[in-house]
Amino acid sequence: MYYLLLYDVVDDYVNRRAPYRAEHRNLATAAHQRGELIMGGAFADPMDGAALVFRTDDPLVPRRFAEADPYVQNGLVTDWRVRAWTVVIGG
């Protein structure tokens, strides 16, 4: 099963994320190495959010990721949500 973790972020997110970026990337890299996080990245033009794609049988995996994410913990993410995603082509 696929899940999307969607983030809405603060204004000036790019500059404000700098102190937390390494820790965020470490969290993402670990999830990717476990095979849970397939891909992720920030939206562009405008950079007002991000999407992370998880593949797992446990819907709590992306939720736990968000709860542990320093971007969420330090207020850079103003809102987040997990959506089950039915992949029709690819995957």
Number of C-alpha atoms within 10 A of each C-alpha: 12 21 26 19 22 21 23 20 21 17 14 11 17 14 8 15 18 12 11 15 15 12 14 18 13 12 16 20 15 12 17 16 10 10 12 21 24 18 14 16 10 18 13 9 6 7 15 17 20 17 18 18 21 26 21 16 11 13 16 12 18 26 16 10 17 21 12 13 20 21 23 19 12 12 13 20 23 14 13 17 13 20 13 14 13 9 10 6 5 4 7
